[in-house]
Amino acid sequence: MSRRPDPRNWASWRPFGLGLRKPNNYLELWKAFRSVKGNRRYAWRILNQGTCDGCALGTHGMRDWTMDEIHLCNIRLRLLPLNTMPALDVSLLGDVSGLAGRKSAELRELGRLPYPMLRRAGEPGFTRVSWDEALRLAADRLRGARSGTYLTSRGVPNENYYAAQKAVRALGTNNVDNAARICHSPSTVALKQTIGAAATTCSYTDWIGSDLIVFIGSNPSNNQPVAMKYLYHAKKAGTRIAMVNAYREPGMDKYWVPSNAESALFGTKITDEFFGVNVGGDIGFLNGVLKHLIENDWVDETFVAERTSGFEEARKAVEGQTWAELEALSGATKDQMFRLAKLLGEARSAVLVWSMGITQHSYGEDNVRAIVNLALARGFLGRDKCGLMPIRGHSGVQGGAEMGAYATGYPGGLPITSANAAKFTDLWGFPVPDSPGLTATDMIDAAHRGELDALVSSGGNFLEVLPDPAYCREALSRLGLRVHIDIVLSSQMLVPGEGDVLLLPAQTRYEMVGGVTETSTERRIIFSPEVEGPRVGEAWPEWKIFSELAARTRPEIADHVRFTGTPQIRAEIEQVVPFYQGISGLRKFGDNVQYGGRHLFSDGRFQTPDGLAVFSVVEPPALERPDGTFMVATRRGKQFNSMVHERLDGFNGAAREAVLMSPYDADRLGLADGAPVELRAGERSYQGKVLRAPLMPGNLQIHWPEGNVLLDEARRSPQARIPDYNALVTVRPL
């Protein structure tokens, strides 16, 4: 890899991109410095001694395992105030009518939750209670109740996930789910079926020097900004980068890496080849690419014959799909599909990367299967510079599912069966249920129907995450008990209801005695130590909260659910999840272990019953878009998960109310930039302002969570039960 400056990759000759629209990373540093006034030494220790609780790349301090350089992203800087802020004034919660209507960002800025707080049905607000009183009340209401538990990925470490799911199962239910359900559950389903492992098959080091990286429905410039440094080095090593998306993301076109002198000064051209597809048209495009690979003899016949099954069925399926059908669905031409097929066919190595643009559809599982088919056809698995990578957005997602905080899986990803239930019954010393539980969306449905008595929510905010916030609000209001465990206030905590509401204050990962671990996108289990600094009120670690809830609810098995600390939890994880071997030995800053090694399947066998990877027959979805309608997708802007940090996205200048529209469509409808419009999906409506953007005609994008009002809460994928975060709409000028 050349270390000399290479003007061919420069985004602009303007020093630091002056005058161009792009995020000001150095201004972000200044904002972060100002935001932690009074706690700057503690903030500095978190940055230097902690494992990042932002995206799932897993930097320890400001370094990682891909390259020996400084890494620091805007997401992590924006999370610093949450990790260092003082306690809120609990008297503000005495009557919450004054807080109604406040945005979540305003609620967070009030400060950390310091004490357990209780609001009984009909009362105007919350009063402080002791931990003993809070746990006794919760236990009395959870005993024998129909309950559900949801955990977000907001910095939640493996230890919290493991203790939580064990506690829930001690209560006699598998109704436990986490944020992986609404981001990568289709990846879990499809990867388990096709290759036997629901994780990325390679490492970030495989990006650098690979012949080709293909991003499909993924935008790391917004969601995993540290990864952009890897792409800078990949470009220096000669890697070509292709993108398949409905929108030509500005940050994936050109990016200024602030911690690299050459890129900070002149920027870096990231995407070499862009392939525009309709929202929901990925299967049409990917199947067309597979069809070209087969027709042009670009299939790795040896790999297919020796290491896969089902190829003939997949070949016949795409042969029977006409080019006209695939073009109409994808919005791309046969020639454009050929272009990507040629890139893949001539590449000796490639990594295929995808994210929520692929998964958050009612056919998300098939979207992933279509990607896997391409990797199998070319043999891009089990060797250097190759792999499948469902890139994770948040630091807790990968570990959350693997720890068993999942309605459809036990720890280690084991399916919920009678045999596996018996195994965990023996391990844990109490009966474990053997039928699948309610997923996150199913819990809300059950609450709406009056068929759920209690909900325990660790972090998260259903009002800003799931489709149709009004439906979610109504569901929350019908519960007899809600227990919200978090470090700050959220709008869902303030929803009045027919039952009682408990707020339980949690610790951040940096406050937990004994340290904790997270699992990164590349399967790396990383230790994050306790960081010296101020502590807030009576906040408890979440592993202890869940363990005590179970112990108080079922005192006869209390000894089986309580832990002495996080080292004991890690020891049990190692016993229960064999591929987490080594987690119990992680004790100090920088300790880590990558399960499966750099590559999964390097021995030539897949984790399927016969050791062969499986091709899938993927039929194009029956998508119809009547004349005059648009397919709208929800996108992230200047935010982390549902936590909105700024009104304007630094990459494209989009305000929160922006309706991204192609210039072709805007001209056709006579709409100038800033023109107010109403989007309608049946009885649902959303008002915003037009912003012209390099988007495929016939498609729109709006911000999430603001645009969730357009989404149909009933539209979900068949197996993963992920919500569909897209809608068919009409546009009316206002």
Disulfide bonds with the S-S distance in Angstrom:
none
